């Protein structure tokens, strides 16, 4: 992905020394804060229901205005996951909520007064807690010039990530929350599942209806930037070709963008271009004109599905080695955009944009396999391997259904999965068929900067953009088959009459005496006997898979040998 740089050179050591606090652009500022933030001495980003309390069941409240949000706690049936039972909500003042157990989860329903516009979700208990979004301020551990403030998921660190098993998930002695600087893949992103109401009545190729998320803000001392950790997921029922994010004030028909209100200098949105620092260990962070986010990392689908090996992934993505997603630009609802001085010495002015929007899709296999951004109703199915048998971690995708066969990954050339391997997977309960949900989920990176005088709240509006055509993928017409273990078919061996045996003279006489009536034994040569039909004649055969024979002959021979100690009879 390419975007325009605001400067064409890098600073000298002297200019770096002259830089003030990162991102400072105004003496006016605003702060987004959880009203129940933990008391001094607690974990950054933790919330309690009572000041100084360490109870685990307290949602972070106050940062998000709940005027159009209905938070529901629900239990997932362990036998049938499609059955859920709502059992409570959160106290909007204290954050207190009913006790949750393994398998319990939550959803925050965002509406516009008439219809459900989005479902805000996170991880199930004990990894996550309601209501899905919290504000973190002054995280001392961020690097690379990223903001020390963020809007982030209400999840908690695993024992490994927290480096202390007593300070981990919600079922630990001292739950430790995820914050801006938490490690990779610690569930920092909250998800907005965009609903059908956002595209109802919207023409193909047009902008959808806005999802309004309102944040409470109070005055502070500097223009405060917040990195937003989020995903937007396509549950609209239609293909999309992109998205828009606009900051402003109001909900529904009352919403107005910041530039239209004339407050874009106090409230704007940024892609972090030329606002970063490669000197992540220097405090305060000096800007050096670098970008905060990667050039191809502003709006992307899962790197595990689309992407090359890097420090986090050891192999190519399942579907492609190239990144999938969109190029992104920024602009203003009312042009021209105003600007402000770049804190980087000599840097070009930064713009007070109130809008970011996707432009072209990046070249990769997403379009050839699935078409434009697919809705949940058209999501592909895959076979997933729960390699560590841990529901708190993501399972690995090992195959997907292309409409004709189960096929393996990009590196295999999308080779068909052999029948015997499918059967092995079907026998193992750690393999299961499920939706490849990450084909729906677009991870987006941006920064919101808030200043004084815009309160008591502001709005982040998310807008889906409908695709030009709505043709389903080829695999929709032929649903993916279930994994069914097939046992080996029993081997059916036809009955064959064993050939008559020529016995030595002494044995012949003894055997004759042991039978009544006397055993009549043919002498060589013997013409071969035509095998009897398998559906008649009685008798039995042994040694399945080999030449069958009549078991009565060795039995009789054994009797004779036991009496006389002579050599064994052999089949002719």
N, C-alpha and C positions, 0 to 999 in steps of 0.2 A: 504494500500500500504506500502511496506517495502523498505527501501534503507539503504545503509551502512553508519553508522556514522563515522566521522573522528576522534572521540575521545571517550573515555570510562569513563570519569569522569566529575564532575562539579567543578567550581572554588570556591576557598575560598573568603572571603570578601577582603583579602589582594590582591589576584591576580586580582580581579575586579578593585581595585583601581589603579593598574598598567597599565590598558588597555588604549591605546591611542584612537584616533578617529576610529570609526567603519569602517570596510571594507578597511582600508588603507593598500595597499599592494605594493605601488611603489611611487617613487617621481615623476614619469611621469604620465600625465593624459590627458584626453580629455574631452571636454564638448560639449554636443548636445544642441543647443540653438535655440529658435525662433528668427529670425532676426528682428521681429517687436514686441518684448516684451514690456510690458507696462512700462511707466516711473515710477521712484521711487514714492512710496506712493500709487500706485494702487494695485489691487488684485494680489497676486502671481498667475502666470499662465495665466494672461489676455494678450491679444494682441490688438494692435491698428494699424490703417492704417497710422497714422501720430504720431510721438513721442509726448506724452502728451495728445493725443486726447482720448475722451471717447466714440467715435462712436461705435455702436454695430456691424455694419456689416463689421467686419474685421476678416478674417480667420487668424489663426496662420500659418505663413509660415517660411521657413528657416530650420526647423529641419529636414523635409523630403525633399530629393532631388527629384524634379519633372521631372527629365529627362525621366522617363518611366511611368509617371502618368498623366492622363487626368482627370481633375476635372470638373464635370458637375453638374450644378444646374438645378433642374427640378420641374415642378408643377404636382401634382397628381390630376387627375380629381375627384371631389367630388362625382359624380354619378357613374362613372366606374373607380375604383382605378387601373385597369390594363392599363389605358390610361395615359401616362405621356408626358409632353412637356418640352424639354430642353430650358432654357431661358438665360443661362449665365455661366460664370466660375469665377475664382478668378484671381486677379493680383498677379503673383508669387513673385513680389518684395515687394508690400505693403500689400497684403492680402485683399485689397478691393474687394467687390463683390456686385452685384445688390441687391436691397431690396428684402427681402423674407417675405412672409406672412404665416399664418396658413395653413398647408398642403404642403408647399414647403419643398423640401429635396435636398439631394446631393448624388453623388456617385463618388468615385475616382477610375478610371479604371487603373489597373496596367498591363502592357504588357511586352513582352520580345522582342519587335521589330517586331514580326510576328503575335502574337496572344494575345488575352485577357487571362491573367492568373488568375486574381482575381479582385473582386469588394470590395473596402474598403468602409464601410458604418458606419453610426452612427444614431443618433436620428433626427427626423424631427424638423423643426422650430416650436416653439421657444425654444425647449429643446436642440437642437443641431445645430451646424454650420459646414461649410466645414473647412478643407479638410479631417478631420477625425482623424488625429494624431497630437499631439503637445508634446513638451518637457517641463517638469516642473523641475526647479532646486531649491534646497535649501528650500524645504517645511519644515517649522519649527515645524509642528504638527504631524509628523509620529511617530508611536509607535512600540514597540517590535523589535527594531533593524532593521526595514525595511529601505531600502535606502531612503534618503531624496530627491532623484531625481527619475523621472519616465517618461515613454512614455505612454501617456494616451489619451482618447477620447476628442474631442473638444465639450463637452457638458456643460450644465450650471445647477446650483442648483435650486431646487424648492424653493418657499418662505419658506416652512417649514424647509428644510434642511439648508438654508442659515441663518435662524433665523432673517431675515429682509426682509419683502415683497418688499422693495424698492431696494433690491439687490438680484435678483433671475434670472428667465429666461430672454431670449433675449427681451421679450416684457415688461420688467420692466425698472424702471428709471436708474438702475445701474447694468447691468448683472454681475453675479458672477460666475466665471468658476469653474468647477470641477477640483480638484487637487489631489495629491497622497493620502492625508489624509482625503479626503471627506468621508462622511458616506456611509454605506452599501447601495447598490442598488441606487446609484446616477448616473448610466450610465457611469461608468469609463472605460469600456472595448470597444475598437473599434473592428470591425468584418472584417475578411478577408473571403469573400465567394469564396472558391477555385473553379475555373471554369473547364469545360471539357478539355480544352487544356492541363491542367496539367497531365491528364491521357491518352490522345489520343495516341494510339499505344503502351501503356504500358501493359505488360503481368500481369496476375493475380499474386499477391504475390510480385510484384516488386515495387521499389521506383518510384514515379512519377517525374514530372519535377518541377523545383524550381520556386517559386514566390519570386522575388528579391525586397526587400524594402530597399532603400538606405537612410542613414542618414548622414547629414553634421556634421563634427566634427572639433573643433579647440583645440589647446593645452591649458592645464590648469595646476593645481598644484598637484593634487592627482589622483590616480586611481579611477575614478568616477563610481560608480554602478548606474544603472537605472533599476528599477522594470518596467516590461512590462505588461500593462493591455490589454490583447487581447483575442479574440476568433478566432478559425478557423472553418469555416462552410463548410459542405460537399455539394457543388453544382456541383460536378464533373460529376454526372451521373453514378458513380460506387460506390459500397460498398468500404469502406476503413477499414484497420485493425490498423491504427495508423498514426503517423507523425514523422517528424524530423525537427529540427531547427539547422541551421549551421550559424556561423558568419564568415565573411571573407571580401573579397573585389572583386569588379567587378560585372557585370551583364551577364546573359545568359551564353554563352560558355566561356566568359572571367572570370567567377567567380572562385575564389580559396579560400579554407578555411584558417583560420588564422594560423593553425599549419603547413600547407603546405608552407605558406609564411614566417614562422618563426617569427610571431608577436603575438603568442598566449599569451605571457606574458603581452602584451599591449592591447589585444582584446580577451576577452573570455566570456563564457556563464556559468551561475551558477544556480543550483537549490536551493541555499540558505541553504544547509546542514551545520550545525554547524557554521553558520555565523550570528546568531541572538542574541537578548537580551530580556530577560523577564523584564528588568528594563527600561520600556519605558518612564519613567518620568525623568530619569537622563540624563543630557546633559554635555559633549558629551556621547552618548550611549556606555556603556561598554559591550563588547561581553561576553557572558557566555556559549557559546557552544551549545545553543539551535538552533533549526531549524527555519528559517524564515517562511516557509510555513508548513501547516499541512501535515502529512504523506500521507493522501489520498486526497490531494488538489492540486496536480500539473497539472492534466489534467482531468477535470471532466465535466460531463453534469450537467444541472441545478439541484440545490439542491431541488427546488420545485417539480421536477419530481422524483428524486432519492436521498433519504437521510433521516436521522433520525431527530427528533426535536432537536433544539439547540437554541442559543440566538436570532437567526434571524427567525427561523421557528417553529411554535407551533405544527405542526403535521407531520406525515410521508409524504414522497414524494408521488406524485400521483401514480407512478408505482412501488415504492419499498421503503423500509426503509433503504436500503443499498445504498451507493454511487456508481454511475456509472462513468466509465472512464477508464483510463489506468495508470499502473505503469510506472515510467519514470526513466531513467538513463542518465548519462553523460559520454562522452568519447572524443577522439580526432581523427581527420581524419588521422593524422600521429602519430603513436604510437612509443615510449611511450609518455604520456603527461608530460609536464614539470610542476613544482610545485612552489609555493611561500609560504612564512611564514604565518602562521595563526595569525592574530592580537590577538586572544584569547591566553593568556599566557598558554603554555603547550599544546596547541591544535596541532593536526597533520597538516602537510602542506596541503594547498588547491591546487587543480589542475587547471591548465590553459586549461580547456576543451573548444573546439570550437563547440561541438555538444551535443545536448540533443535529446533523442529519446524515444518513447513509447515502452514498452516491452509487458507484458501481460495485457489483459483486466481484470478489477476487477470483482469478482463474484456478480451478481445481475440479475434482470429480463430483462435488456436491450436485451441480446442475445436471451432469450426465447421468447420475444414478437416481436422483430424486426430483430434479426440476427446481423451480423456485422454492424458497423457504417453506417447508411442508407444515401443515397443521397436524395436530395430534391424531385426527381421524385418518390420516394418510401416513403416519409414521411407520418406518420399516420395523420388522421384527427381527430379533437376534437371539442367538443362544449365548447365555452368559455363564461363566464359570466362577463360582464363589470360592476362589483359590484358598482363602484363609478361614472359610467357614465363619465369618464375622459379619453380621448384618450392619455394623457401624462403618464398614469400608465398602467401596464400590467393587462390584464383580467385574471380571474381565470379559469383554466381548470376544468370542472365538469364531462366530459365523453369523451370517445374516441371510435372510430369505430374499432372493432377487426376483421371485415370481415363478421361477422354474425349479430352482434347487437351493439347498443350503450351500453357501460358498464361503471360503476363507478370505483372508485379508488381502490388502493391496500388494504386500510383499510376495504373496503366493501367486499373484496374477489372478486373484479371485477364483482359485481352484475349487472345484466341487468337493464337498466333504464326502469321503468314501462311506459306503453303507455300514461297514463294520465299525468305523469310528463313531458314526452317529449312534449306533447301537450301544457302544461302550459309554457314550455320554448319557444316553437314555437310562442306562442301568445305574448311573451315579447320581444321587440326590443333590449333589453340588452343582449340577448343570440344569439350567431351566430356560425356557423360552420366555422372552419379555420384550417390551417395546424399547427400541434404541432411542431413548428419550433425548439424548444429547443432540440428535438431529433437529430438535425443536428449540433448543436452548441457546440463545445468543448471549455470550458474555460481553458486556459493554463497559468501557472505561471512560470516565470523565470526571471533572472537578467542578463543584459548585462553590462560588465565592460569595459570602454574605457580609454586608456591612450594616452600619447603624441606620436607623430611620426607616426601615422597611417593615418593621413588626406590626402586629405581634406574630405574624406568620408569613410564609411564602409557599409557593406551589411548584413542584416539579411535575410537569405534564408529559406523559408518555403516549406517543401516537403511532399505531401501526400503519404501514402503507401497503395497500392491497396490490397484489400482483396483477399484471395485465391479462393473464389467462389463468383458468382454473381447471386444468386437465389433470386427472389423477395419475400417479405413477403406475407403471405397468404391473407391479406386484400387487396392487390393490384388488385386481380382478381374480387373483388366485391366492387366497389367504395362506399364511404359513401353516404347515402341518405341525401337530404337537410332537414332542419327543416321546416315542413309545418303544419300550424295550421289547424286542422280538426274540423269544427263546429259540434254540436250534430245533428244527423239525426232527422228529424221531425217524431213525433209519429203518425202513421197511425192507426186509430181505426175503426174497421168494424162497419157498420150500423146495429143497433139492434132495432127492433120494440118494443116500450115500451108496457108493459102489460096493458090491459084494467083495468079501475079503478071502483070499486063499490062505488057509491055515496049514502050518506044518503038521505032519502025520500024528505025532503024539498028542498035540494040542487038539487036533480034530477029534480024536477018540474021546478025550476027557470032556470036551465041550458037548459031545453027543450024549454022554452019560448024564450030564448036568441038566439037560433039557428034557421036557416031557410034553408033547411027543418029541422024539429025537430031532435034533437040529440037522437039517439038510444043508450041506455046504457045497457050493459049486467048486469045481476045479478049473484052473486056467486052461485055455484062455476064456475070458469073460467078455461078452459084448456089453458096451456101455448102456445103461438104462436111461431112457428118456425121462427128464424131470417131471414130476407131477405138477398139476396146476396148484396155485397158491390158495385157492378158495375151496379145496376139498381134499379128501384123502386122509385127514388127521395127521398125527405125528408132530415133531417140533424140530427146530434148528437152533444152533448156537453159534457163537463167534460172529456177531453182527459186523458187517463190513468185510468179512473174509469169506473163503469158500465154506459153506455150511456143511455139516455132517450130522448123521444120526447118533445121538448120545447113547443109545442102548448098546451099541457095539463095544465101545471102550468099557462100559459097565460090566458086560459079560466077560470080557478079556481080563478085567481086574480080578474077578472072582477066580478064574482059572489060575492066574499068576499067584494069587495069595495062597492057593492050595499047594502048588508045586514048585514055586520059586523059579519059574521059567522066564525067559526074556519077554519083554512087552510086545504086544501086538501093535503094528503100525498101520495107519491108513494107507490104502493103496492109492 
